[in-house]
Amino acid sequence: MKFTLPATLDSYRLLGKSGLRVSPLCLGTMTFGKEWGWGSTPEEAKEIFDIYTEAGGNFFDTADFYTGGTSEKLLGKFIASERERFVVATKYSLSTRRGDPNAGGNHRKNMVQSVEASLRRLGTDYIDLYWLHVWDNTTPIDEIMRGLDDLVRAGKVLYIAISDTPAWQIARMNTLAELRGLSRFIALQIEYNLVRRDAERDLIPMAQELGLGVLPWSPLAGGVLTGKYSMEDLKRQQTAAPPATPFGQERRLVKLTEKRLKVADTVKDIASEIGRTPAQVALNWLLLNPAVVSPIIGARTPEQLKDNLASLEFRLDQNQIQRLEEVSAIEPGFPHDFLKGQFVQDFLSGGCKIIAG
């Protein structure tokens, strides 16, 4: 499916192979709450929520893990008066109790206790879209798919989706669900942006083939694509110890490299040429990808949100897209480069010209 730009938040898109209608930008709420030492106060979060919804936005992303549950609590408070209007997505997998081996993972026990806790914090009796947050590499796939289907049949969850999981596992799970008549994933959440295009090798083609709507997280690469970092920042990062964060010891979302800074410079150049901000250019590039349904924007301030929403107001031209894709290009890797090679293609076709449908 091809989506059109310019657009507005109330130019709704179908999410994957479903009839669920969502806004072309999803409001991520990991910034709701200051428990992690950054983020928005409740008052700032409410202002961000109001700006988004008054512009027609209806799609929210949170998780049981975010800001120790505060993200879900604030979102639940904000949506209470118009619950049916909104599409609320939350996730399970990450541990919410240190020292408890069953307070994290993809298994049924954590799934059930997590969904019940999320329902309480959100103040609702159902979740529109429930995500497996991170693949644990231990739980059998039949346990996961049957457990999620049970939640759908019980009416506690309407749709299911998956995040941060290898493509081959997702394909296995959706195939198993199809064969057994269970609920299937309708969406895929992945890190995807102009400096992180690895997902184009397998995850995005898989999503298109299986009918999964793609929701990129960190669409601005932790701020790299806003143009706020320079070579001086790279030098400091190479010598300084990374600060402790709730996610562990590395600052992966803002990891700088010379190539990433070169991509960011091209984004800045194009933004200057067309009178837009770098963030708007980076988001616009994502929105033009036919696999991408709704990038997840995580504004910490109302000003950031307004800037991000303006990415819907224009369309990059083909020359600008080509410049961005050339500077950010990745190696396809095996088997993709091998299969596209002239030698293999010639032997596959017997030298004949074949036009794919």
C-alpha positions as CSV (number, residue, x, y, z in Angstrom):
1,M,0.0,0.0,0.0
2,K,1.3,3.5,-0.9
3,F,0.5,6.3,1.5
4,T,0.2,9.9,0.3
5,L,1.9,13.1,1.6
6,P,1.3,15.9,2.4
7,A,-1.1,14.6,5.1
8,T,-2.5,15.4,8.5
9,L,-2.8,13.4,11.7
10,D,-6.4,12.6,10.8
11,S,-5.4,11.1,7.5
12,Y,-5.7,7.7,9.0
13,R,-3.9,4.6,7.7
14,L,-4.8,0.9,8.0
15,L,-2.4,-0.9,10.4
16,G,-1.0,-3.9,8.5
17,K,-3.4,-6.6,7.4
18,S,-6.3,-5.3,9.6
19,G,-9.1,-2.8,9.6
20,L,-7.6,-0.7,12.4
21,R,-7.3,2.9,11.5
22,V,-4.3,4.8,13.0
23,S,-2.7,8.2,12.6
24,P,0.4,8.5,10.4
25,L,2.5,9.5,13.4
26,C,2.2,7.5,16.6
27,L,2.8,9.4,19.9
28,G,5.3,7.5,22.0
29,T,4.9,8.1,25.7
30,M,8.2,6.8,27.0
31,T,8.9,10.5,27.8
32,F,5.8,10.7,30.1
33,G,7.3,10.9,33.6
34,K,10.7,11.9,35.0
35,E,11.5,8.8,36.9
36,W,14.4,8.0,34.7
37,G,16.0,11.4,35.2
38,W,14.6,12.9,31.9
39,G,11.3,13.3,30.3
40,S,8.1,15.3,30.8
41,T,6.4,16.4,33.9
42,P,2.7,15.4,34.2
43,E,1.7,18.9,33.1
44,E,4.0,18.9,30.1
45,A,2.8,15.4,29.2
46,K,-0.8,16.5,29.2
47,E,0.0,19.5,27.0
48,I,1.8,17.2,24.5
49,F,-1.2,14.8,24.6
50,D,-3.6,17.7,24.0
51,I,-1.6,19.1,21.0
52,Y,-1.5,15.7,19.4
53,T,-5.2,14.8,19.9
54,E,-6.5,18.2,19.0
55,A,-4.7,17.8,15.6
56,G,-6.6,14.5,15.1
57,G,-4.0,12.1,16.5
58,N,-5.5,8.8,17.8
59,F,-2.5,6.4,18.2
60,F,-0.4,6.0,21.4
61,D,2.5,3.8,22.3
62,T,3.6,2.9,25.8
63,A,4.9,-0.1,27.8
64,D,4.6,-1.6,31.3
65,F,8.3,-0.9,31.7
66,Y,8.4,2.8,30.8
67,T,9.2,5.2,33.7
68,G,8.3,2.5,36.2
69,G,4.6,2.4,35.2
70,T,4.1,6.2,35.2
71,S,3.8,6.4,31.5
72,E,0.8,4.0,31.5
73,K,-0.7,5.8,34.5
74,L,-0.5,9.2,32.9
75,L,-1.8,8.0,29.5
76,G,-4.7,6.2,31.2
77,K,-5.6,9.4,33.0
78,F,-5.4,11.5,29.8
79,I,-7.6,9.1,27.7
80,A,-10.2,8.4,30.3
81,S,-12.9,10.8,29.1
82,E,-12.7,9.6,25.5
83,R,-11.3,6.1,25.8
84,E,-13.1,4.6,22.7
85,R,-11.7,7.3,20.4
86,F,-8.1,6.2,21.0
87,V,-5.9,3.3,19.8
88,V,-3.8,2.4,22.8
89,A,-0.8,0.2,22.4
90,T,1.3,-1.2,25.3
91,K,3.9,-4.0,25.6
92,Y,5.2,-6.7,27.8
93,S,8.5,-8.7,28.1
94,L,10.9,-6.5,30.2
95,S,11.2,-7.2,33.9
96,T,9.3,-4.9,36.3
97,R,10.7,-6.6,39.5
98,R,14.4,-7.1,40.0
99,G,15.3,-10.5,41.4
100,D,12.1,-12.2,40.1
101,P,12.9,-14.6,37.2
102,N,9.2,-14.6,36.1
103,A,8.7,-10.9,36.1
104,G,10.2,-10.6,32.6
105,G,10.3,-12.7,29.4
106,N,7.8,-13.7,26.8
107,H,6.2,-16.7,28.7
108,R,2.6,-17.0,29.6
109,K,3.0,-16.2,33.3
110,N,4.6,-12.8,32.6
111,M,2.2,-12.2,29.7
112,V,-0.9,-12.6,31.9
113,Q,0.5,-10.7,35.0
114,S,1.7,-7.9,32.7
115,V,-1.5,-7.4,30.8
116,E,-3.5,-7.3,34.1
117,A,-1.1,-4.7,35.6
118,S,-1.2,-2.6,32.4
119,L,-5.0,-2.7,32.4
120,R,-5.1,-1.4,36.0
121,R,-2.6,1.4,35.3
122,L,-4.3,2.4,32.1
123,G,-7.7,2.4,33.8
124,T,-9.3,0.4,30.9
125,D,-10.8,-3.0,30.4
126,Y,-9.1,-3.7,27.0
127,I,-5.9,-2.9,25.1
128,D,-6.2,-2.1,21.4
129,L,-2.7,-3.3,20.4
130,Y,-0.5,-5.6,22.6
131,W,3.1,-5.9,21.8
132,L,5.6,-8.6,22.6
133,H,8.4,-6.1,23.5
134,V,11.7,-7.9,23.1
135,W,12.4,-11.5,22.0
136,D,13.7,-13.6,25.0
137,N,15.1,-16.5,22.9
138,T,13.7,-19.1,25.4
139,T,9.9,-19.2,25.3
140,P,8.4,-21.7,22.8
141,I,6.5,-20.0,20.0
142,D,3.4,-22.1,20.5
143,E,3.2,-20.9,24.1
144,I,3.4,-17.3,23.0
145,M,0.9,-17.4,20.2
146,R,-1.7,-19.4,22.1
147,G,-1.3,-17.2,25.2
148,L,-1.8,-14.0,23.1
149,D,-4.7,-15.6,21.3
150,D,-6.3,-16.4,24.7
151,L,-6.0,-12.7,25.6
152,V,-7.8,-11.7,22.3
153,R,-10.5,-14.3,22.9
154,A,-11.0,-13.0,26.4
155,G,-11.5,-9.5,25.1
156,K,-8.6,-8.0,27.0
157,V,-6.6,-7.4,23.8
158,L,-8.0,-6.6,20.4
159,Y,-4.9,-7.0,18.2
160,I,-1.3,-8.3,18.8
161,A,2.0,-7.2,17.4
162,I,5.7,-7.8,17.9
163,S,8.9,-5.8,18.4
164,D,12.6,-6.3,18.4
165,T,12.6,-9.9,17.2
166,P,14.5,-11.7,14.4
167,A,12.6,-11.9,11.1
168,W,12.8,-15.7,10.9
169,Q,11.1,-16.1,14.4
170,I,8.4,-13.6,13.5
171,A,7.7,-15.5,10.2
172,R,7.5,-18.8,12.2
173,M,5.1,-17.4,14.7
174,N,2.7,-15.9,12.2
175,T,2.8,-19.0,10.1
176,L,2.0,-21.1,13.1
177,A,-0.9,-18.8,14.1
178,E,-2.3,-19.0,10.5
179,L,-2.1,-22.8,10.5
180,R,-3.8,-23.2,13.9
181,G,-6.4,-20.4,13.4
182,L,-4.9,-18.2,16.1
183,S,-4.6,-14.4,16.2
184,R,-1.7,-13.1,14.0
185,F,0.6,-10.2,14.5
186,I,-0.5,-7.2,12.5
187,A,2.4,-4.9,13.2
188,L,6.2,-4.8,13.6
189,Q,8.1,-2.3,15.7
190,I,11.8,-1.9,14.9
191,E,14.6,0.6,15.2
192,Y,14.7,2.2,11.7
193,N,15.9,5.5,10.6
194,L,18.4,7.0,8.1
195,V,21.4,6.0,10.1
196,R,20.1,2.5,11.0
197,R,18.8,0.8,7.9
198,D,19.7,-2.8,8.8
199,A,16.0,-3.7,8.9
200,E,15.9,-3.3,5.1
201,R,17.8,-6.6,4.7
202,D,15.1,-9.0,6.2
203,L,12.7,-7.4,8.6
204,I,11.0,-4.9,6.3
205,P,10.7,-7.3,3.3
206,M,9.2,-9.9,5.7
207,A,6.8,-7.3,7.1
208,Q,5.6,-6.4,3.6
209,E,5.2,-10.1,2.6
210,L,3.3,-11.0,5.7
211,G,1.2,-7.8,5.9
212,L,2.7,-6.3,9.0
213,G,2.5,-2.6,9.4
214,V,6.0,-1.2,10.3
215,L,6.3,1.3,13.2
216,P,9.9,2.6,13.4
217,W,11.1,3.6,16.9
218,S,13.9,6.1,17.4
219,P,13.1,7.6,14.0
220,L,15.5,10.5,14.7
221,A,18.3,8.1,15.9
222,G,18.2,9.5,19.5
223,G,18.7,13.0,18.2
224,V,21.5,12.3,15.7
225,L,19.2,13.3,12.8
226,T,18.2,16.6,14.4
227,G,21.7,17.9,13.6
228,K,22.6,18.6,17.2
229,Y,25.8,16.5,17.2
230,S,29.2,17.2,15.6
231,M,32.6,15.7,15.2
232,E,33.6,17.2,18.6
233,D,30.8,15.2,20.2
234,L,32.2,12.1,18.5
235,K,35.6,12.7,19.9
236,R,34.2,13.2,23.4
237,Q,32.2,10.0,23.2
238,Q,35.2,8.0,22.1
239,T,37.1,9.0,25.2
240,A,34.4,9.4,27.9
241,A,32.8,6.6,29.9
242,P,29.1,6.4,29.1
243,P,26.8,7.5,31.9
244,A,24.6,4.9,33.6
245,T,21.0,4.8,32.3
246,P,17.9,2.7,33.1
247,F,18.7,0.7,29.9
248,G,22.2,-0.4,31.1
249,Q,25.6,0.9,30.5
250,E,25.6,2.0,26.8
251,R,24.1,5.0,25.2
252,R,23.1,3.1,22.1
253,L,20.4,5.4,20.9
254,V,22.9,8.3,20.5
255,K,25.9,6.3,19.3
256,L,28.0,8.5,17.0
257,T,30.1,7.5,14.1
258,E,31.7,9.4,11.2
259,K,29.2,7.9,8.8
260,R,26.2,8.8,10.9
261,L,27.4,12.4,11.2
262,K,27.8,12.5,7.5
263,V,24.2,11.3,7.0
264,A,23.1,14.0,9.5
265,D,25.0,16.7,7.6
266,T,23.1,15.7,4.4
267,V,19.8,15.8,6.3
268,K,20.7,19.3,7.5
269,D,21.7,20.5,4.0
270,I,18.4,19.4,2.5
271,A,16.5,20.9,5.4
272,S,18.2,24.2,4.8
273,E,17.5,24.1,1.1
274,I,13.7,23.6,1.6
275,G,13.1,25.6,4.7
276,R,12.4,22.7,7.0
277,T,14.1,21.3,10.1
278,P,16.4,18.2,10.0
279,A,13.9,16.3,12.2
280,Q,11.1,17.0,9.6
281,V,13.3,15.8,6.7
282,A,14.3,12.6,8.5
283,L,10.7,11.8,9.4
284,N,9.4,12.6,6.0
285,W,11.9,10.1,4.5
286,L,10.4,7.4,6.7
287,L,6.8,8.4,5.9
288,L,7.5,7.9,2.2
289,N,8.4,4.2,2.7
290,P,5.4,2.1,1.7
291,A,6.1,-0.4,4.5
292,V,6.0,2.3,7.2
293,V,2.6,3.0,8.6
294,S,3.3,5.3,11.6
295,P,6.8,6.3,13.0
296,I,6.8,6.6,16.8
297,I,7.7,10.1,17.8
298,G,8.7,10.7,21.4
299,A,8.7,14.4,22.1
300,R,9.8,15.7,25.5
301,T,8.4,19.2,25.0
302,P,5.4,20.7,23.1
303,E,7.8,22.5,20.8
304,Q,9.4,19.2,19.7
305,L,6.0,17.7,19.0
306,K,4.9,20.6,16.9
307,D,8.1,20.4,14.9
308,N,7.7,16.6,14.3
309,L,4.0,17.0,13.3
310,A,5.1,19.4,10.5
311,S,6.9,16.5,8.8
312,L,3.4,15.6,7.3
313,E,3.1,18.9,5.5
314,F,5.5,18.4,2.6
315,R,7.0,15.7,0.4
316,L,10.7,15.3,-0.4
317,D,11.4,15.2,-4.2
318,Q,13.1,12.3,-5.9
319,N,16.5,14.0,-6.0
320,Q,16.4,14.7,-2.3
321,I,15.4,11.1,-1.5
322,Q,18.2,9.8,-3.7
323,R,20.8,12.0,-1.9
324,L,19.6,10.7,1.5
325,E,19.6,7.1,0.4
326,E,23.0,7.3,-1.2
327,V,24.7,8.8,1.8
328,S,23.0,6.3,4.2
329,A,23.2,3.2,2.0
330,I,24.1,-0.2,3.7
331,E,25.7,-3.3,2.3
332,P,22.9,-5.8,1.6
333,G,25.0,-8.7,2.9
334,F,24.7,-12.4,2.1
335,P,22.6,-13.9,0.6
336,H,21.0,-10.7,-0.8
337,D,24.1,-9.3,-2.7
338,F,24.9,-12.8,-4.0
339,L,21.3,-13.4,-5.3
340,K,21.2,-10.1,-7.1
341,G,24.5,-10.7,-8.8
342,Q,24.5,-10.8,-12.6
343,F,26.2,-14.3,-12.6
344,V,23.4,-15.8,-10.5
345,Q,20.6,-14.0,-12.3
346,D,21.9,-15.1,-15.6
347,F,21.9,-18.7,-14.6
348,L,18.4,-18.4,-13.0
349,S,16.9,-17.0,-16.1
350,G,18.9,-18.9,-18.7
351,G,19.7,-15.6,-20.3
352,C,16.0,-14.7,-20.9
353,K,14.4,-11.4,-20.0
354,I,11.8,-12.0,-17.2
355,I,9.5,-9.3,-16.0
356,A,8.1,-9.9,-12.5
357,G,4.5,-9.0,-11.9
